[in-house]
Amino acid sequence: MLYPRPLEALLYELEKLPGVGPKSAQRLAFALLRRDAQQNDDLAGAIRDVKAKIRPCENCGNYTDVEICDICASPKRENGLLCVVAEARDVLAIENSNEFFGRYHVLGGLFNPLEGVGPEQLKISEMIGRLGPEHVEEVILALSPTVEGETTGSLVARALEKHGVKVTQLARGLPFGGDLDYADQVTIAGALRGRRELG
């Protein structure tokens, strides 16, 4: 064993995080060792709190610490415009563009039968249920330009066909195969402005 057991255990847990390989885990672990105990207690408390207190918004699925998120509760948001994203983290990517002022709907993933995600696992029926009450006129599909994102977009567009709403998708300034949350703000803003109608 190269490191003492507690440090080995920390490295093992850090490497489970997305994007953290062995070198990054070592840097993080040694940074934590250099911090004082109170700073690490604060970090541990924040991690516990986020798991205990953060939950999906009952309306849109975005992360919140209350029943209805701030975006859904805001009277300043446009009711007729609904932006459909795969994951809650994508909401932040769109918000950071400062180009969208409507509301969101988080599907909870992308269609991927190999990973057990079929149409039933996606929150498509919940999205349909919001159309009338929120007077939705346009649904923007803001899904990552991947095979899974394209397939999910087609599923959502088909589900919306008989509901008389305009369905658009982000312009293809976003690279095919990329993840939405990695795109920069300018690219997302341009994609929102250049969205096109499907069908």
Secondary structure, DSSP 8 states (H G I E B T S, - for coil): --S-HHHHHHHHHHTTSTT--HHHHHHHHHHHHHS-HHHHHHHHHHHHHHHHH-EE-TTT--EESSSS-HHHH-TTS-TTEEEEESSHHHHHHHHTTT---SEEEE-SS--BGGGTB-GGGS-HHHHHHHHTTTT--EEEE---SSHHHHHHHHHHHHHHGGGT-EEEE--TTS-TT--GGGS-HHHHHHHHHT-EE--
